[in-house]
Amino acid sequence: MSRSTGRAPDTGWTDPDCPVARTLDLVGDRWSLLVIRDAMDGARSFTEFQRRTGIARNILTDRLRKLTAHGLLARRTAPSGRRQEYVLTDAGRALFPVVLTLRQWGERHAFAPGETHSTLVDRHGIPVPEFTPSTADGTPLDADTTHVRKTR
């Protein structure tokens, strides 16, 4: 069983020993991450996800089904009692640093200097500071200061 979802492991992984590959198998297409992004920003209904992303209904249905099946979203009855809504699970909320890192990379590399873009702010309206992975003593980490230890 998977620790995070309580489900039997999927046997169709692209690279079963690599956490990056497994994550991309789950959320590596743009629509899945945009659904997660919008759920983090308060979207709950099928209609909201479709309106915010412009995604085709059949693709959105597929992504919501996949994200729910893998334990990133959960379905529940909306407070009105008339329809279903989607909410992030703990595993879905744990993708926040991933979305934040993608956002900050995009701010630096996907926009021309001076080009306007949305800004992520905290509950006080202050822009979120740059996320930098670091060691326990605060030393910044990057591709030159880390390596993968293979399991085999």
C-alpha positions, 0 to 999 in steps of 0.5 A: 500500500502507498503510505500517502493514499492507502491504495495499492501501488500503481504498476504502470509507472514510467520509472518506478524507482524515481520519485520525480517520474512517479510525481509526473505520472500523477500531475505532470500534465498542465491540466492536472497542475492547473486544477491543483493550482485552482483548488489551492485558490478556492475553486471547488466545482466542475464549473469553476475549474472549467471557467478558470482554466478553459479546459474541455469538459472531457479532459477536466472530467478525466483529470478530476477523476485521476486526481481523486483516484490518486488521493490528491482531491476528494469529492464531497457534498457542497454545503448547498447539498445539491452538488458535489465539490472537489477539495484538496486532500493533505496530499494535494495541499502538500503540492503547494511548494511544487506550485510555488516553485513553478510560479517563481521559476515562471516569474523569473524565466517565462516573462519579459522584463517588466511584463505584468503577471499575477502575484502570490501574496500571503493573508496580509497581502505581502508577496510571498518571498522566494522559495530556496531549498536549503540544508539544515544549517541554512546553506542553499541547495541546488543541482550542483550541491546535491545528487541522487542515491540510487536504490539498486 
